[in-house]
Amino acid sequence: METYRHNSLVHKQIKEIRLEEIVTMNISAIHSNDNREVTPPMEKKEKQHEYPRRRRRPQQYIDYGHTRFEWIQLVATLTVPIAIAIFTILDSVQQMNQSKNQFNVQLRIAAENRETDLHIASENRQKDLDIASENRWKDYKIAEETRLKDREVADDEQKHSMLIDHQTFLSKLILKEGVHLNNTNYEAARFVARFKTLIAFRQLDPKRKTLLFKSLYVGKLAGRLDEDMAIDLSSADLSNIDFASPRDHIALTPPSSHPYYSVNFSDTNLKNASFNSVSFFNVSFVEAMMDDVIMLSTLTALISFRGASLLRAKFLYSHYININFATAKLDGSFFEHFECDQCSFNFSSLIGIRIQNSKFVNSTFTDTKMDHSFITESEFSNNVNMRNVSLTNSKVHNCTFIDVDMRRCEMHGSSLINSKLIKVNFDECKGLTDEQLRQADTVSESILPNGTVYSSN
């Protein structure tokens, strides 16, 4: 449509130009006729020669058989499609470039999306792996807990069966050999009973150990001092046993709630045992292994720990009367709110012990090693014998010593901060210095290492 309009406009212009030329030619012809003169033939001839030249003047607008307007028309006619073709080509090239750019953008976006998808897929896979691993771990823990519970149940049932079998065996043996296993074949019966009992104590758990011991004690078959016992419990494994309240149950209940009389624990294994809230009278722990034992809120009298191993033992809120700790090993033990009347620690080892808020009356510590100990807020009074005691590098703070015999003691590196020393005999004591005496709160009527009597102001 555009081309058609353009061609019509060109034709119109050409027609107007031709019309002007015709008008001009007519006017020139009229003007020449009006001014025409009679000329001789020669001049006429020359004019005839000139006329054609004037007539040929329009030939200057004709080139190669076409007028300029025709050429313009032709050029205009050809220019439009060429311009359209060029425009079309350029537009196609531009569209191709745009398409190529869009394609590249799409490729980049696709690559980014693919990378994002791969990253998301990798994260999801890792999450799935983590979840699967966590689920496997949970399943493993559940299976392990279930297995442990099943094992505990099976073990508990097995131990219960062992206890029942042992009690059944003892019942049959008693019916056959008498209550005290003293019939005709008593030696063999007692040997078999002891052998089976020691095996049972070794295999049972602490709760059933307690039940078995109590049954033997109440039945007067074992564990007593005052009668001929049918079963000898020496070397029996009573470790971790709870004779009253459990080890982790700290309660200051009255100690008389679980009394034991004339009990024989000699040469038994009582490591990590618990004697909370229990009373003992006339009990023997001679040569027993009692490391890490706990005695909380206990009342004991006429007890012998001679030669026992009581490493790291705890004596808490207890009252002991007439107790023999001679030659016992109590290194690292802890005494708190502990009262001991007529207690003997002669030749025992109490290295690194801790004594706090405790009281020792009429007790003896002859040749006792108490090096590197910490003793605070405690009292040693009423004829306490501490001859040859070793308190090297020990801290004795805020303590009271009244009527104490400490002859030939060793006090190297020890401190007596805020302690009261009343009627204390330090004769021939080694390592006691004036500086240590000045640390004390009170020194009254005490005998110094040189034999002089000293009282501070």
C-alpha positions as CSV (number, residue, x, y, z in Angstrom):
1,M,0.0,0.0,0.0
2,E,2.9,2.3,0.9
3,T,4.6,1.6,-2.4
4,Y,1.5,2.3,-4.4
5,R,1.0,5.7,-2.8
6,H,4.6,6.6,-3.4
7,N,4.4,5.6,-7.1
8,S,1.2,7.7,-7.6
9,L,2.9,10.7,-6.1
10,V,5.9,10.3,-8.4
11,H,3.6,10.0,-11.5
12,K,1.8,13.1,-10.5
13,Q,5.0,15.1,-10.1
14,I,6.2,13.9,-13.5
15,K,3.0,15.0,-15.1
16,E,3.2,18.5,-13.6
17,I,6.8,18.9,-14.8
18,R,5.7,17.9,-18.4
19,L,2.8,20.3,-18.3
20,E,5.1,23.1,-17.3
21,E,7.5,22.3,-20.1
22,I,4.7,22.2,-22.7
23,V,3.4,25.5,-21.5
24,T,6.9,27.0,-21.7
25,M,7.5,25.7,-25.2
26,N,4.2,27.2,-26.5
27,I,4.9,30.5,-25.0
28,S,8.3,30.6,-26.6
29,A,6.8,29.6,-29.9
30,I,4.3,32.5,-29.8
31,H,7.0,34.9,-28.8
32,S,9.1,33.9,-31.7
33,N,6.2,34.3,-34.2
34,D,5.5,37.8,-33.0
35,N,9.0,38.9,-33.4
36,R,9.6,37.1,-36.7
37,E,11.4,39.1,-39.4
38,V,11.9,38.5,-43.2
39,T,15.2,37.2,-43.5
40,P,17.2,36.3,-46.5
41,P,17.2,32.7,-47.6
42,M,20.7,32.3,-46.2
43,E,19.7,33.6,-42.9
44,K,16.6,31.6,-43.2
45,K,18.6,28.6,-43.8
46,E,20.8,29.4,-40.9
47,K,17.8,29.9,-38.8
48,Q,16.5,26.7,-40.0
49,H,19.7,25.2,-38.7
50,E,19.3,27.0,-35.5
51,Y,15.7,26.0,-35.1
52,P,16.3,22.4,-34.9
53,R,18.8,23.1,-32.2
54,R,16.2,24.9,-30.3
55,R,13.7,22.2,-31.0
56,R,16.3,19.7,-29.8
57,R,16.7,21.6,-26.5
58,P,14.2,19.3,-24.7
59,Q,16.6,16.4,-25.5
60,Q,18.7,17.6,-22.6
61,Y,16.0,16.0,-20.3
62,I,16.2,12.7,-22.2
63,D,18.9,10.2,-21.4
64,Y,19.1,6.8,-23.0
65,G,15.6,7.1,-24.4
66,H,14.0,8.0,-21.0
67,T,13.4,11.3,-19.3
68,R,14.9,12.0,-15.9
69,F,11.5,11.8,-14.4
70,E,11.2,8.3,-15.8
71,W,14.6,7.5,-14.3
72,I,13.5,9.0,-11.0
73,Q,10.3,7.0,-11.2
74,L,12.3,3.9,-11.9
75,V,14.8,4.6,-9.1
76,A,11.9,5.3,-6.8
77,T,10.2,2.2,-7.9
78,L,13.3,0.1,-7.3
79,T,14.3,1.8,-4.1
80,V,11.2,0.9,-2.2
81,P,11.5,-2.9,-2.6
82,I,15.3,-2.7,-2.1
83,A,14.7,-0.7,1.1
84,I,12.1,-3.2,2.1
85,A,14.4,-6.0,1.4
86,I,17.2,-4.4,3.3
87,F,14.9,-3.6,6.2
88,T,13.6,-7.2,6.0
89,I,17.2,-8.5,6.0
90,L,18.3,-6.2,8.9
91,D,15.1,-7.0,10.8
92,S,15.7,-10.7,10.2
93,V,19.4,-10.3,11.3
94,Q,18.2,-8.4,14.4
95,Q,15.6,-11.0,15.1
96,M,18.2,-13.7,14.7
97,N,20.6,-11.9,17.1
98,Q,17.7,-11.4,19.5
99,S,16.8,-15.0,19.2
100,K,20.4,-16.0,19.6
101,N,20.7,-13.8,22.7
102,Q,17.4,-15.2,24.1
103,F,18.7,-18.7,23.3
104,N,21.9,-18.0,25.1
105,V,20.0,-16.5,28.1
106,Q,17.8,-19.5,28.1
107,L,20.8,-21.8,28.0
108,R,22.4,-19.8,30.9
109,I,19.1,-19.9,32.8
110,A,18.8,-23.6,32.1
111,A,22.4,-24.2,33.2
112,E,21.8,-22.2,36.4
113,N,18.5,-24.1,37.0
114,R,20.2,-27.4,36.3
115,E,23.0,-26.5,38.7
116,T,20.4,-25.3,41.3
117,D,18.5,-28.5,40.8
118,L,21.6,-30.6,41.2
119,H,22.5,-28.6,44.4
120,I,19.0,-29.1,45.8
121,A,19.1,-32.7,44.8
122,S,22.5,-33.1,46.4
123,E,21.2,-31.4,49.6
124,N,18.1,-33.5,49.6
125,R,20.1,-36.6,49.1
126,Q,22.5,-35.6,51.9
127,K,19.5,-34.9,54.1
128,D,18.0,-38.2,53.2
129,L,21.3,-39.9,54.0
130,D,21.5,-38.0,57.3
131,I,17.9,-38.9,58.2
132,A,18.6,-42.5,57.2
133,S,21.8,-42.5,59.2
134,E,20.0,-41.0,62.2
135,N,17.2,-43.4,61.9
136,R,19.7,-46.3,61.7
137,W,21.4,-44.9,64.8
138,K,18.1,-44.6,66.6
139,D,17.1,-48.1,65.5
140,Y,20.5,-49.3,66.7
141,K,20.1,-47.5,70.0
142,I,16.6,-48.9,70.4
143,A,17.8,-52.3,69.5
144,E,20.8,-52.0,71.8
145,E,18.6,-50.8,74.7
146,T,16.2,-53.6,74.0
147,R,19.0,-56.0,73.8
148,L,20.5,-54.7,77.1
149,K,17.0,-54.8,78.8
150,D,16.5,-58.3,77.5
151,R,20.0,-59.2,78.8
152,E,19.2,-57.6,82.1
153,V,15.9,-59.4,82.3
154,A,17.6,-62.7,81.4
155,D,20.5,-62.0,83.8
156,D,18.0,-61.0,86.6
157,E,16.0,-64.2,85.9
158,Q,19.2,-66.2,85.9
159,K,20.4,-64.7,89.2
160,H,16.9,-65.2,90.7
161,S,17.1,-68.9,89.6
162,M,20.5,-69.1,91.2
163,L,19.2,-67.8,94.5
164,I,16.2,-70.1,94.4
165,D,18.4,-73.1,93.5
166,H,20.9,-72.3,96.3
167,Q,18.1,-71.9,98.9
168,T,16.5,-75.1,97.6
169,F,19.9,-76.9,97.9
170,L,20.4,-75.6,101.5
171,S,16.9,-76.6,102.4
172,K,17.5,-80.2,101.3
173,L,20.9,-80.3,102.9
174,I,19.5,-79.0,106.2
175,L,16.7,-81.6,106.1
176,K,19.3,-84.3,105.5
177,E,22.2,-83.1,107.7
178,G,20.4,-81.1,110.4
179,V,20.1,-77.4,111.1
180,H,23.8,-77.0,111.9
181,L,24.9,-79.6,109.4
182,N,26.4,-81.6,112.2
183,N,25.1,-85.1,111.4
184,T,27.3,-88.1,110.6
185,N,28.8,-86.7,107.4
186,Y,28.9,-83.1,108.6
187,E,32.4,-82.3,107.3
188,A,31.5,-83.1,103.7
189,A,28.1,-81.4,104.1
190,R,29.8,-78.2,105.4
191,F,32.4,-78.2,102.7
192,V,29.8,-78.5,99.9
193,A,27.6,-75.9,101.6
194,R,30.6,-73.5,101.8
195,F,31.6,-74.1,98.2
196,K,28.1,-73.6,96.8
197,T,27.6,-70.5,99.0
198,L,30.9,-68.8,97.9
199,I,29.9,-69.4,94.3
200,A,26.5,-68.0,94.8
201,F,27.9,-64.8,96.4
202,R,30.3,-64.4,93.5
203,Q,27.5,-64.7,90.9
204,L,24.6,-62.8,92.5
205,D,23.9,-59.1,92.4
206,P,24.1,-56.9,95.5
207,K,20.4,-57.1,96.3
208,R,20.4,-60.9,96.3
209,K,23.7,-61.0,98.1
210,T,22.0,-59.1,100.9
211,L,19.1,-61.5,100.9
212,L,21.3,-64.5,100.9
213,F,23.5,-63.2,103.7
214,K,20.5,-62.3,105.9
215,S,19.0,-65.7,105.3
216,L,22.2,-67.3,106.4
217,Y,22.6,-64.9,109.3
218,V,19.0,-65.4,110.6
219,G,19.2,-69.2,110.1
220,K,22.5,-69.2,112.1
221,L,24.2,-71.0,109.3
222,A,26.9,-68.4,108.7
223,G,28.0,-64.9,109.6
224,R,28.0,-65.2,113.4
225,L,30.8,-65.0,116.0
226,D,29.2,-66.5,119.1
227,E,28.3,-69.9,117.7
228,D,29.9,-72.7,115.7
229,M,28.9,-71.7,112.2
230,A,28.1,-74.4,109.7
231,I,29.3,-72.3,106.7
232,D,32.5,-70.3,106.8
233,L,32.2,-67.0,104.9
234,S,35.8,-66.1,104.9
235,S,36.9,-64.8,101.4
236,A,33.2,-64.5,100.4
237,D,32.5,-61.8,97.7
238,L,30.2,-59.3,99.4
239,S,31.2,-56.4,97.3
240,N,28.7,-53.7,96.5
241,I,26.3,-55.1,99.1
242,D,23.7,-52.9,100.7
243,F,23.1,-53.8,104.3
244,A,20.5,-51.2,105.0
245,S,19.5,-48.2,102.8
246,P,21.0,-48.1,99.3
247,R,24.4,-46.5,98.7
248,D,22.9,-43.5,96.8
249,H,20.2,-42.9,99.4
250,I,21.7,-40.4,101.8
251,A,19.3,-40.1,104.8
252,L,20.2,-39.5,108.4
253,T,17.8,-42.0,109.8
254,P,18.2,-43.5,113.3
255,P,21.1,-46.0,113.1
256,S,19.3,-48.6,115.3
257,S,16.7,-49.4,112.6
258,H,18.9,-52.3,111.3
259,P,20.9,-53.9,114.1
260,Y,23.4,-56.7,113.6
261,Y,24.9,-58.6,116.5
262,S,28.0,-60.7,116.6
263,V,28.5,-60.7,112.9
264,N,31.6,-62.1,111.3
265,F,32.9,-60.3,108.2
266,S,36.5,-61.4,108.7
267,D,38.5,-61.8,105.5
268,T,35.6,-61.0,103.3
269,N,35.4,-58.8,100.2
270,L,33.3,-55.8,101.2
271,K,34.6,-53.3,98.6
272,N,32.1,-50.5,97.8
273,A,29.7,-51.8,100.3
274,S,27.0,-49.6,101.9
275,F,26.3,-49.7,105.7
276,N,23.9,-46.7,105.8
277,S,21.7,-46.4,108.9
278,V,22.8,-49.7,110.4
279,S,23.9,-50.7,113.9
280,F,26.7,-53.1,114.7
281,F,27.6,-54.7,118.0
282,N,30.5,-57.1,118.5
283,V,31.3,-57.3,114.8
284,S,34.6,-58.4,113.2
285,F,35.9,-56.9,110.0
286,V,39.4,-58.3,110.6
287,E,41.5,-58.4,107.4
288,A,38.4,-57.5,105.4
289,M,38.8,-55.6,102.1
290,M,36.6,-52.5,102.5
291,D,37.9,-50.0,100.0
292,D,35.4,-47.2,99.1
293,V,32.9,-48.4,101.8
294,I,30.3,-46.0,103.1
295,M,29.2,-45.9,106.7
296,L,26.6,-43.3,107.1
297,S,24.6,-42.7,110.3
298,T,25.9,-45.9,111.9
299,L,26.3,-46.9,115.5
300,T,28.9,-49.4,116.3
301,A,30.4,-50.9,119.5
302,L,33.0,-53.5,120.0
303,I,34.0,-53.5,116.4
304,S,37.4,-54.7,115.1
305,F,38.8,-53.3,111.8
306,R,42.2,-54.7,112.6
307,G,44.3,-55.1,109.4
308,A,41.4,-54.1,107.2
309,S,41.8,-52.2,104.0
310,L,39.6,-49.1,104.3
311,L,41.1,-46.9,101.5
312,R,38.9,-43.9,100.6
313,A,36.3,-45.1,103.1
314,K,33.6,-42.6,104.3
315,F,32.6,-42.4,108.0
316,L,29.7,-39.8,108.1
317,Y,27.4,-38.8,111.0
318,S,28.4,-41.9,112.9
319,H,29.2,-42.8,116.6
320,Y,31.8,-45.4,117.3
321,I,32.5,-46.9,120.7
322,N,35.5,-49.2,121.6
323,I,36.6,-49.6,118.0
324,N,39.9,-51.2,116.9
325,F,41.5,-49.7,113.8
326,A,45.0,-51.1,114.6
327,T,47.2,-51.7,111.5
328,A,44.3,-50.8,109.2
329,K,44.9,-48.8,106.0
330,L,42.6,-45.8,105.9
331,D,44.5,-43.6,103.4
332,G,42.3,-41.0,101.7
333,S,39.4,-41.7,104.1
334,F,36.9,-39.0,105.1
335,F,35.6,-38.5,108.6
336,E,32.8,-35.9,109.0
337,H,30.6,-35.5,112.1
338,F,32.3,-38.6,113.4
339,E,32.5,-39.4,117.1
340,C,34.9,-42.0,118.3
341,D,35.2,-43.0,122.0
342,Q,37.9,-45.4,123.0
343,C,39.1,-46.0,119.5
344,S,42.5,-47.4,118.6
345,F,44.3,-46.3,115.5
346,N,47.7,-47.7,116.6
347,F,50.1,-48.4,113.8
348,S,47.5,-47.6,111.2
349,S,47.9,-45.5,108.0
350,L,45.8,-42.4,107.7
351,I,47.8,-40.6,105.0
352,G,45.9,-37.9,103.2
353,I,42.7,-38.3,105.3
354,R,40.2,-35.5,105.9
355,I,38.7,-35.0,109.4
356,Q,36.0,-32.4,109.8
357,N,33.7,-31.6,112.7
358,S,34.6,-34.8,114.4
359,K,35.5,-35.7,118.0
360,F,38.0,-38.3,119.4
361,V,37.9,-39.1,123.1
362,N,40.1,-41.6,125.0
363,S,41.5,-42.7,121.8
364,T,45.0,-43.7,120.7
365,F,47.0,-42.9,117.6
366,T,50.4,-44.4,118.6
367,D,52.8,-44.7,115.7
368,T,50.1,-43.6,113.3
369,K,50.9,-42.0,110.0
370,M,48.7,-38.9,109.3
371,D,50.9,-37.1,106.8
372,H,49.4,-34.7,104.3
373,S,46.1,-34.7,106.1
374,F,43.6,-31.9,106.6
375,I,42.0,-31.7,110.0
376,T,39.6,-28.9,110.8
377,E,36.9,-28.0,113.4
378,S,37.7,-31.2,115.3
379,E,38.5,-32.1,118.9
380,F,41.1,-34.5,120.4
381,S,40.6,-34.6,124.2
382,N,40.5,-36.6,127.4
383,N,43.7,-38.5,127.5
384,V,44.3,-39.0,123.8
385,N,47.6,-40.8,123.0
386,M,49.3,-39.6,119.9
387,R,52.9,-40.6,120.7
388,N,55.1,-41.0,117.6
389,V,52.3,-39.8,115.4
390,S,53.4,-38.3,112.1
391,L,51.6,-35.1,110.9
392,T,54.2,-34.0,108.3
393,N,52.8,-31.4,105.9
394,S,49.4,-31.6,107.5
395,K,46.9,-28.8,108.1
396,V,45.4,-28.8,111.6
397,H,43.1,-25.7,111.6
398,N,40.6,-24.6,114.2
399,C,41.0,-27.8,116.2
400,T,41.1,-28.3,120.0
401,F,43.7,-30.6,121.6
402,I,43.1,-31.1,125.4
403,D,45.2,-33.4,127.5
404,V,46.9,-35.0,124.5
405,D,50.2,-36.9,124.6
406,M,52.2,-36.1,121.4
407,R,55.7,-37.1,122.5
408,R,58.2,-37.8,119.7
409,C,55.7,-36.6,117.1
410,E,56.7,-35.3,113.7
411,M,55.3,-31.9,112.7
412,H,57.6,-30.9,109.8
413,G,55.7,-28.5,107.5
414,S,52.5,-28.7,109.4
415,S,50.3,-25.7,110.4
416,L,48.3,-25.1,113.5
417,I,46.2,-22.1,112.5
418,N,43.6,-21.0,115.1
419,S,44.0,-24.3,117.0
420,K,43.9,-24.6,120.8
421,L,46.6,-26.5,122.5
422,I,45.9,-27.2,126.1
423,K,48.0,-29.5,128.2
424,V,49.6,-31.0,125.1
425,N,52.9,-32.8,125.6
426,F,55.2,-32.1,122.6
427,D,58.3,-33.4,124.3
428,E,60.9,-34.5,121.8
429,C,58.5,-33.6,119.0
430,K,60.4,-33.1,115.7
431,G,59.7,-30.2,113.4
432,L,57.6,-28.1,115.8
433,T,58.7,-24.5,115.5
434,D,57.9,-21.2,117.3
435,E,56.2,-20.0,114.1
436,Q,53.8,-22.9,114.2
437,L,53.0,-22.2,117.9
438,R,52.3,-18.6,117.0
439,Q,49.8,-19.7,114.5
440,A,47.8,-21.4,117.2
441,D,45.0,-19.5,118.9
442,T,45.9,-20.8,122.4
443,V,48.8,-22.6,123.9
444,S,48.3,-23.4,127.5
445,E,50.3,-25.6,130.0
446,S,51.9,-27.4,127.1
447,I,55.3,-29.0,127.1
448,L,57.6,-27.9,124.2
449,P,60.1,-30.2,122.5
450,N,62.9,-28.9,124.7
451,G,60.9,-30.0,127.8
452,T,59.8,-26.5,128.9
453,V,56.3,-25.6,129.8
454,Y,54.8,-23.0,127.6
455,S,51.7,-20.8,127.8
456,S,50.8,-18.0,125.4
457,N,49.5,-14.7,126.6
